[in-house]
């Protein structure tokens, strides 16, 4: 899935410069020459735009006005570009919901690095997906993927695997696993853990080896 960035600046030279650097990183780029055009484009492409580079000083509608209107409907990451580097302006921008604030002149390479960092951070936040050696766990969706393919797991299997990976590298006793995954209201045999582990290992295929049996103790999740 492509990542689209809206570049808003009244200077053609600046838009071209930023576009060239962003294209080298395989980003899709959409341009707007003023605030009004930026809002028009955002209205049409809101679901596709992943980040906005927004100049402050522009004709028709300045960057602050654009920022205010976009923040009423979206939390899309916004980096403000300005020739003014005063502290008061920066504080004002953060209060309105700016993610980053970069003063001109700036290094395009540094700006692109900040774009990369923000997109990585916000994407992780939205998907809440963590990768453990090819095992992807989506905490918000409570799903597990193996090398990109969905693995069908019961809720208890998911919770057991999640508990193991959250404590990666730690030897966990069967009692501790029962108390944390099945909770204190479970009075059955701890062998139920063994049967669940067997099922999880089978579903994880070769990566099932990450769940190691600790003789006389319990289990440990370790990626090596």
C-alpha positions in Angstrom: 0.0 0.0 0.0 1.5 3.3 -1.1 2.1 6.2 1.4 0.8 9.6 0.1 2.2 12.9 1.3 0.5 16.3 0.6 3.1 19.0 0.1 1.6 22.5 0.6 3.8 25.5 -0.2 3.3 28.6 -2.4 6.9 28.4 -3.8 7.1 26.1 -6.8 10.8 25.6 -6.2 10.3 24.3 -2.6 7.5 21.9 -3.7 9.7 20.5 -6.4 12.6 20.1 -4.1 10.6 18.2 -1.5 8.8 16.2 -4.1 12.1 15.0 -5.6 13.4 13.8 -2.2 10.2 12.1 -1.2 9.8 10.3 -4.5 13.3 8.8 -4.0 11.9 7.2 -0.8 9.0 5.8 -2.9 6.4 8.1 -1.4 3.4 9.3 -3.5 3.3 13.1 -3.6 0.4 15.5 -4.1 1.0 19.2 -4.4 -1.0 22.3 -3.4 0.1 25.9 -4.0 -1.9 27.6 -1.3 -4.2 26.8 1.7 -7.4 26.8 -0.2 -6.2 24.2 -2.7 -4.8 22.2 0.2 -8.2 21.9 1.9 -9.8 21.1 -1.4 -7.4 18.3 -2.1 -7.6 17.0 1.5 -11.4 16.9 1.3 -11.2 14.7 -1.8 -8.3 12.5 -0.7 -8.6 12.4 3.1 -8.5 8.6 3.4 -5.4 8.4 1.2 -3.2 11.1 2.6 -0.8 9.8 5.3 1.1 13.0 6.2 1.0 16.7 5.3 4.0 19.1 4.9 2.4 22.5 5.4 4.0 25.9 4.9 2.9 28.7 7.3 3.1 31.8 5.2 0.9 31.5 2.1 -1.6 33.6 0.2 -5.4 33.2 0.4 -5.2 31.0 3.5 -2.2 30.6 5.8 -0.9 27.4 7.3 -2.4 28.0 10.7 -5.9 28.3 9.2 -5.4 25.1 7.2 -4.2 23.3 10.3 -7.2 24.4 12.4 -9.7 23.1 9.8 -7.9 19.8 9.2 -7.7 19.2 12.9 -11.4 19.5 13.2 -11.8 16.3 11.1 -8.5 14.4 11.1 -5.5 13.5 13.2 -3.3 13.0 10.1 0.4 13.8 11.0 1.3 17.4 10.0 4.8 18.9 9.8 4.8 22.7 9.7 7.4 24.5 7.5 8.2 28.1 8.3 10.8 30.8 7.8 10.1 31.9 11.4 11.9 30.0 14.1 10.7 31.8 17.2 9.8 29.7 20.2 6.4 31.4 20.6 5.4 30.2 17.0 6.5 26.7 17.8 4.4 26.6 21.0 1.5 28.0 19.1 1.8 25.2 16.5 2.0 22.4 19.1 -1.1 23.7 20.8 -3.0 23.5 17.5 -1.9 19.9 17.0 1.4 20.1 14.9 3.4 16.9 15.0 6.7 18.5 14.0 7.9 22.0 13.4 10.8 22.7 11.0 12.3 26.1 10.3 13.6 27.2 6.8 16.2 26.8 5.6 16.5 23.1 6.3 18.2 20.0 5.0 15.7 18.0 2.8 17.4 14.8 3.9 16.8 15.7 7.6 13.2 16.6 6.8 12.6 13.3 4.9 14.2 11.4 7.9 11.6 13.1 10.2 8.8 12.2 7.8 10.0 8.5 8.0 10.1 8.6 11.8 6.7 10.2 12.2 5.1 7.8 9.7 6.7 4.8 11.5 5.5 6.0 14.9 2.0 6.8 13.8 1.5 3.6 11.8 2.6 1.5 14.7 0.3 3.4 17.0 -2.7 2.9 14.7 -2.1 -0.8 14.0 -0.6 -1.6 17.4 1.1 -4.6 15.7 4.3 -6.0 17.1 6.5 -8.4 15.2 8.3 -11.2 17.1 10.6 -13.0 14.6 7.9 -13.2 11.9 5.0 -13.7 14.3 2.9 -10.6 14.1 0.5 -9.9 17.0 -2.1 -7.2 16.5 -3.2 -6.2 20.0 -6.1 -4.0 18.9 -7.6 -6.7 16.6 -6.4 -9.6 18.8 -5.1 -11.4 15.8 -1.9 -13.3 14.9 -0.2 -13.5 11.5 2.6 -15.7 10.5 4.8 -14.1 7.8 1.8 -12.0 6.8 -0.8 -14.8 6.8 -3.6 -14.9 9.4 -3.4 -17.7 11.9 -6.7 -18.9 13.4 -6.5 -19.0 17.2 -9.0 -19.3 20.0 -9.1 -16.4 22.4 -7.3 -18.5 25.1 -4.6 -19.5 22.6 -4.1 -15.8 21.6 -3.9 -14.7 25.3 -1.4 -17.5 26.1 0.8 -16.7 23.2 0.6 -12.9 24.0 1.6 -13.6 27.6 4.6 -15.6 26.5 5.9 -13.0 24.0 5.3 -10.2 26.5 7.7 -12.0 28.8 10.1 -13.1 26.1 13.3 -14.5 27.6 11.7 -15.3 31.0 11.1 -18.8 32.2 7.4 -18.9 33.3 6.1 -21.5 35.6 2.8 -23.3 34.9 1.3 -21.8 38.0 2.3 -18.3 36.9 0.8 -18.8 33.4 -2.4 -20.2 34.9 -2.7 -17.2 37.2 -2.1 -14.6 34.5 -3.9 -16.2 31.5 -6.6 -18.3 33.1 -6.8 -16.1 36.2 -7.3 -17.2 39.7 -10.8 -18.6 39.1 -9.4 -21.6 37.2 -9.2 -24.8 39.4 -8.4 -27.3 36.7 -5.2 -29.2 35.9 -2.2 -27.3 34.8 -1.8 -29.9 32.0 -4.4 -27.8 30.1 -1.5 -25.4 29.4 0.5 -28.2 27.8 -2.3 -29.0 25.4 -2.7 -25.3 24.5 1.0 -25.0 23.9 1.0 -28.0 21.7 -1.8 -26.5 19.6 -0.1 -23.1 19.3 3.2 -24.7 18.3 1.4 -26.6 15.6 -0.2 -23.5 14.3 3.1 -21.6 14.3 4.8 -24.3 12.2 8.6 -23.9 12.2 8.3 -20.8 14.5 6.7 -23.0 17.1 10.3 -23.7 18.3 10.3 -20.2 19.8 8.2 -21.6 22.6 10.7 -23.6 24.6 9.9 -26.2 27.3 11.8 -25.5 30.6 12.0 -28.9 32.4 10.6 -28.8 35.9 9.4 -25.2 35.4 7.2 -24.4 32.5 7.8 -22.5 29.2 9.8 -19.6 27.8 9.4 -17.7 24.5 12.7 -16.9 22.9 13.5 -15.9 19.3 17.0 -17.1 18.2 
